[in-house]
Amino acid sequence: MKLIVTIALASLAVSCTERDKKGNVLDTPTSGSITISVDESLKPLLQAEVEGFEGTYQTAHIKPIYTSEQAAIEDLLKDSVRLAVVTRKLYPFEKQKLDSIKIKGAQVVIAKEAIALIVHKDNPDSVITWNQLSEILQGKTNRWDQIYKSSKLGDLELVFDSPQSGIIRYLTDTLHLSKLPSYCFAAATNEAVVNHVANTKNSIGLIGLSWISDKDDPAANQFLRTIKVMGISTGDDYYKPFKAYIAMKKYPLSREVIIISREARTGLGSGFISYAASDKGQKIVLKSGLVPATAPVRLVQINREPLKKIMKNK
């Protein structure tokens, strides 16, 4: 009798499992397998989020494809992937494609990130103004001594990951550029950008902040031993891409990390988005050295007044 009951319960569980028109078992918010496309500049953050999600839900499997931002969005629109993780929301004509097939196309911000400017570790010049950076991208400045009169580095070169990356899209959109000058070139990946800058004294690199922001990541620390992170000024002070300056909107190259979904039902993609936006997912964002989008950020102001002066006033 017990065997009959067990078989009956197993049969009931199978019959209640949601299936597609071909009879295949559908994924759920916490189980199954899906593929997602991710802007490669966000790879360290997304690797951490995927590992955390799969560690929590043992029967869930997320396969990320790391590519350019534009390719990730195209993959989503072609129905090659369930989610795209990028740094912009869909343009109206892209949203219309999903609307036309009655897919809501949820777009959820999970973090605030930044584009970091990096130079060789022996470069004595590690600050730049927004106007100077703009003139480099506009083709008006192509030598280091145009920025720093005493510089001996000669011709300047600027290297980034991909012509279709979110980094270049952000800069060209912000500065209304139709093309980049000849001394700007792509190195394929963010890791390749770091390696190029580490071996090229006259270069400036553009990378996603998450590649160097997690102080507990051995790879990030290794990168930081070979390069310097530049400070950028839009006024009197220079700011590096630290969490506080991103949260306070003082660092000028800040951007959002957005997960875009094409799910027409509540499946594994929805589960992953919910996890990334949850307390657990936001703690991963914080640990990665970035700013959580759905959790409060505590900023601590340090009193830099000399200790002796403070003691004297007591």
N, C-alpha and C positions, 0 to 999 in steps of 0.2 A: 504493500500500500504506500509506504514511504517513497519507494522508487517511482511509482506512478505520479505522486504529488510533485516530486522533484522534476520529472520530465514535463509535467503540465506547466509548472512555473517557468521553466526554461523556454518552453514553447510560447508562453504568454509574453515573456520579455522580448523574444525575437520578433513576435508579431507586432509589438508596440514600438519597435524601433522604426524611426522615420526613414523612408527610402525614396529614391528618385523614381522616374518613370521606367527605368530599366531594371529596377529592383535592387540597385546598389545602396548600401547603408550610407546615409548622409552624416556629415560631421555635426557635432553639437558644439555649444560654446566652450566645452572643456574636453572634447575628444575628437579624434579624426586627424586628418592631414591636409594642409593647404600650402600653397606657394605664395609668397609676397615679394614685391619688388621694392628695393630700398636705395635711395641716393647714397652712393658709396661714401660720401663725406660724413654720413651718420652711422657708419658701420659699428664702431665700438659701442655706442649707446644701444643700438638695436640688438647686437649680439648679447649684451647683458640682459635686455628685456626678454629676449627669446629664451635664454637659459633659465631665467627666473620663472617664466611661465611654464616651460616644460618640466622644470623641477617641481612645480606645484601640482601640475596635472600630468600624470605619468603617461596617459594615453593620448595626449595632444602632441602633434608634431608640426612645427612651423619651418618651412624651407625658405630662407631668404635668398633672393637674387640681388647681388650688389652691383649697381649699374649707375648710369647718369640719371639725374632728376627727370629729364625729358623722356628718356627711355622707360623709366619706372611708370610714369603717367600713361605713356602709350601702351605699355603692357596691361595696365588696368583697363583702359578704354577698349582694348582688343579682347578682353576677357581671358587673358593669359594668366592673370594672377587675381587673387581675391582682394588684396590690399596694396596700396602704394604708400610708402613713407617718404615724405619729401619736405621741402621748406616753403611751399606756397600752396594756396588753395587752387582749385580748378578755375580756369578761365571760363567766362560765360558760355562760349561755344563748346567747351569740353563738358561742362555741366549739362548742356542741352542734349548731348549724346546719351547720357545716362537717363535724363528725364524722358527721352523719346522711347525708352524701353521700360519705363516705369520703375526705375531703380533710384532710390532716394539719394544715394551717394553721400553718406555721412562723412563729415570732415572734422576730425577731433584734434585739437592742439594738446600735445602731451608734454611739451617742454619748450623752454626758451634757450636757444643755443647762440653761437656766434661764429663768425669767420675770423680766424687768427692769422695775423701777418707774422711770418718768421724770417729770420736772417741767420747767416753763419755765426757760430758761437764766437768767432774772433772779430766779428764786425763791430767796430767801436760805436757805430751809429745805430741805435735801436729805438728811436722815436721818429714819428712822422706826423705831419698835419694832414687833415682830411683834404685840404686843397692840393697838397703835394701828391697824395695818392691819386686824386682825381686827374691831375695833369699827367701822371705816368700812364694811366689808363686811356687818356685822350690822345696820347702820342706827343705831348708837349715837352715832356721831360724824359730823356733817355740816358742821362749820365748821372753818376753819384755826386759829382761836384756841382751839379745844378741844385742839389738839395742841401749838401754840406760842402761849403767852399774848400775846406781843407782835405776832403776825401781823396784817396789815391786809388780807389777801386775801379775807376774808368767807366766803361759802358755798363749800364744797368740792364738786368733781365728780370722778368716777372713770370713765375711759373705757377700753374694751377693744375687741377686734376683732369677735367674733361671740358671740351667746348660746350657741351650740353649739360654741364653740372649746375646744381643749384647755386654754387658760389659765383660762377660767371653770370648766370641769369640775374642774380641779385644785384651785382655791380652794374651790368649793362642796363638793367631796368632803372636803377637808381640814378645813373648818370646819363641815361638816354643815349647810349652808344649803339651804333649800327655794326661796328667791328672793332677789334682790338689791334693795336700796333704790332709790327713785326717782331719786336723784342718780348712779346708776351706769347708763351707757348704752353701746350698741355703735356703733362707727364704720365697720363693715364689713371693714376690712383693717388690718393692722399699720401700713402706710404712712400710712393716714388717721389712725390714733391719734397717730403722731409729729407729723403736720401740725397736728392739733387742739391738742395740748399746746404746740407751738411758738408757737401764736397765742392761747393761753388761760392766763393766769397762775395761775388758781385751780384748775387741773386736775392730776390724777395719771393717768398712762397706764400700761397694762399691755401689754407687747409680748414677743415671743420674742427671746431674747438674740441670735440669729444675725443679726438686722436691724442690729445696731450693733457686733458683736464683731470683724469682720474689719477690721483697721486698714489693709489695702491696698485696701479697697473704697471707691471714691469716694462711692457712695451712703451708705454707713455713716458716713463722715466728714462728709458734708454734714448728716446727721441729728444727729450729735453736736455740730455747731456751733450747733444751734438748741434743744437740750434739755440737761438734766442727768440723770445716772443716780443714783438714790437708794441710800443704804446702808441695810441692814436689820439690826436687832439682836434677838437672842433672849436676850441676857445683858448683859455689860459692854461688848462691842465691837460696832462696826457693820461690816458686810461688804457690799461691792459684788459683783456677779456676775462676778468674775474667775475664770479657769480654776483657779487654785490653790485658791480657796475652795470652788468646786464640787467639785473632786476630793477635798478634805479634809472635805466635807460640812458646811462651816460656813455656807454661804449657804443660807438656809431655803427658797427657792423654786426649788430644783434639781429637774430631772426627766430622764427618759430619752427618747431618740429611738428608736422601734421600727419596724421594717419588718415588716408582716404579709403573708403570702403565701397565696393560695388555689390555687397551682399543684398539679396532680395528677401532674405530670411535671417533668422537669428542663428548663425552658425559659429564656426570656430573663429572667423575673423572678428565677429562681434565680441566674442569672449576675450580675444587678445587685446582689443581696444579697451575693453572694460578693465582688464588687468593693468595695462600701461597707465591708465588714468586713475587707478585705485591707489590706496595708501602704499601698498607694496611696490607697485610700479613707479610711483613718484619718489619713493626712497631710493630706487635704483637710479633715477634721474639725478637726485641730489648727490649720491655717492659718486656718480660719474663726473661731478664737477659742474653740472649744468643747473638751470633754474627750473624747478617743477612748475607746471602750468596750473595744476588743480590743488596744490597744497600751499599753505602760507609759508613765506620765507622770512626767517628772523634775521634782521640785520643788526649787527653790533657795532657801535661807534667806539673807536679806541681813542682815549684821551692821550695825545702825544706830548702833553706838557711835561717838561722834565720833572722827575720824581722829587728832586731837592726843592724845587719851587713849590710843589704841592705840599710838601712837609712844612715848609716855611710859613705857608698861609694858614696852617692849622693852628 
